[in-house]
Amino acid sequence: MTIASGLASAFTPTGTLRATINVGNPILARRDADGAPAGVSVDLARAFAQRLGAALELIVLESAGEAVDTVSREAADVGFFAIDPKRAASITFTEAYVLIEGAYLVKDESPLRSMDEVDRAGHRVTVGKGSAYDLFLTRELKHATITRAATSPTVVDTFLADGSDVAAGVKQQLEMDARRHAGLRLLPGSFMTIRQAMGLSSGRGAAAAKLLHGFAEDMKRSGFVAEALARHGIEGAAVAP
C-alpha cells in the first residue's frame, strides 16, 4: 500500500513514528525478560511504522491515563486505548481491534456473590486511576465509592492494603492476582466489554484518522491481530468484528 508523503508526515512530525505502549494492560503489552516492551500493541506499532516507511520510537508507559495524556498533547503520534467517550474529547479512535472483559474480584469471605450486589452504599471499589474501568465505573456506579490505585497492575495490592470491598480491572490480570494471593475469587461474569482501539490526537485531522482506521481494519481482516494474540499466549481476549 502506497501512502502519500504528506499524509505519512501527519504521523511523523518529528521524522519518527512515536507510539505509546501501556504495559499496565497485560493483554496488550508487557516487559519481556530483558525489560523490553512486547505484545500485540508493540507488533501493531511496528507494522504501522513499516506501512508508513518510518522509523519507530516506543514510548513505554505504566498506565492508560499517561498514554491518553501523551497522545492528546501530541508528545506521541499514536497510541493504544480502550474506547471511552471522555477520551474522545481529545483522541480520535479507530474501530476496536480487540475485545477484553472487565471483572470484579473480592476476598473469599466477602458476602458478595454477584455483580449486581457491588453498587451499594458502603462498598468501596478499587480501580486503576484513569483506566477504562475507572472512567466507566465513575459514570455507572451510583452508590458504591471508588478508590483509585496508581496503575491497573497495582489494583489488587492496593485493594488488599486498603481493605476495600471490590477490585475491578482486566479479567486476566485479576485472575493472575488471584493465583498470586490466596483467599481471593472473581465474581461471575463481566461488568463491561472493553473495546481496545488505536488512536491519535484529534488535531491530526480526518485524513490521518481515516488512514489509521483502515490500517486497524486491515490488521483484523488479514489475521494479524489473531496471530499476535496467539503468538504472545493471550487467552480470553477476542479479535473485534
C-alpha positions, -999 to 999 in steps of 0.1 A, spaced: 0 0 0 15 34 -11 9 63 13 12 99 1 42 115 18 21 144 31 -3 120 48 25 99 62 41 131 76 9 137 96 20 108 118 57 117 119 62 154 126 95 146 143 106 123 115 98 92 136 65 75 145 62 78 182 38 52 197 28 49 233 28 14 248 9 9 280 24 -20 299 -3 -16 326 -26 -37 304 -11 -72 302 -34 -83 274 -18 -58 250 17 -52 263 43 -63 289 80 -61 295 100 -92 285 128 -108 304 152 -81 293 128 -53 301 119 -45 265 82 -40 256 65 -68 239 29 -77 230 1 -71 205 3 -33 206 40 -34 200 35 -56 170 9 -33 156 31 -2 162 59 -19 143 36 -29 114 21 7 112 56 22 111 66 -2 84 35 8 64 44 45 67 80 38 58 91 54 91 114 47 120 96 38 152 100 51 187 82 33 215 72 54 245 66 29 272 42 40 300 27 23 331 -9 35 328 -36 42 303 -40 77 318 -4 86 309 -9 72 274 -40 93 268 -23 124 281 8 118 260 -11 114 227 -36 142 235 -8 168 238 9 153 207 40 142 226 33 109 208 17 102 174 -4 71 180 -14 50 210 -35 20 220 -65 27 242 -99 15 254 -125 35 236 -143 58 260 -164 89 254 -144 111 278 -112 103 260 -129 110 227 -128 147 236 -91 147 225 -85 113 209 -99 100 176 -102 62 178 -102 35 151 -128 8 155 -119 -18 181 -94 -44 172 -96 -65 205 -124 -70 230 -115 -76 267 -137 -83 297 -138 -61 328 -143 -81 360 -147 -78 398 -126 -96 424 -134 -100 461 -120 -118 491 -132 -154 497 -150 -143 529 -169 -114 511 -207 -118 512 -208 -105 476 -218 -133 452 -229 -114 420 -220 -82 402 -254 -66 408 -246 -66 446 -215 -43 441 -232 -9 437 -245 -5 472 -239 22 498 -209 14 520 -190 -6 494 -156 6 481 -144 -4 447 -107 -1 438 -97 6 402 -66 18 383 -66 56 381 -75 69 346 -82 34 333 -112 25 311 -127 8 342 -123 40 363 -140 61 336 -168 36 331 -175 29 368 -173 66 377 -203 70 353 -221 39 362 -218 33 400 -244 53 418 -240 41 454 -206 25 459 -174 46 464 -145 44 440 -109 44 453 -80 45 429 -47 26 427 -18 43 409 -19 19 380 -41 -11 369 -14 -37 378 -14 -24 414 -52 -26 419 -52 -58 439 -23 -49 461 -40 -16 468 -73 -33 474 -57 -56 499 -37 -29 516 -67 -5 519 -92 -31 529 -117 -21 502 -146 -44 492 -140 -50 455 -112 -48 430 -121 -40 393 -100 -45 362 -89 -66 333 -103 -101 339 -70 -118 331 -50 -95 354 -73 -103 382 -71 -140 376 -33 -138 378 -35 -118 410 -59 -144 425 -33 -170 418 -6 -148 434 -27 -141 466 -46 -168 484 -81 -162 495 -94 -142 465 -121 -150 439 -137 -134 409 -174 -126 407 -191 -144 378 -194 -126 345 -181 -92 334 -194 -57 341 -182 -43 308 -166 -53 275 -136 -31 268 -131 -22 231 -94 -17 226 -85 6 196 -57 26 181 -60 63 184 -43 96 175 -48 132 186 -79 147 171 -58 176 159 -41 154 133 -71 157 110 -97 135 93 -74 121 66 -49 108 91 -77 93 112 -91 75 81 -57 61 73 -52 47 109 -88 33 108 -80 15 76 -48 1 90 -66 -13 120 -92 -29 99 -66 -45 76 -48 -60 106 -80 -77 118 -90 -88 83 -56 -103 75 -54 -123 107 -25 -103 120 -42 -95 153 -54 -131 159 -19 -143 151 -3 -118 175 -27 -128 203 -18 -165 198 20 -157 195 20 -139 228 -1 -166 245 -30 -143 253 -62 -161 263 -96 -146 269 -93 -117 245 -112 -118 212 -105 -101 179 -132 -75 174 -155 -79 144 
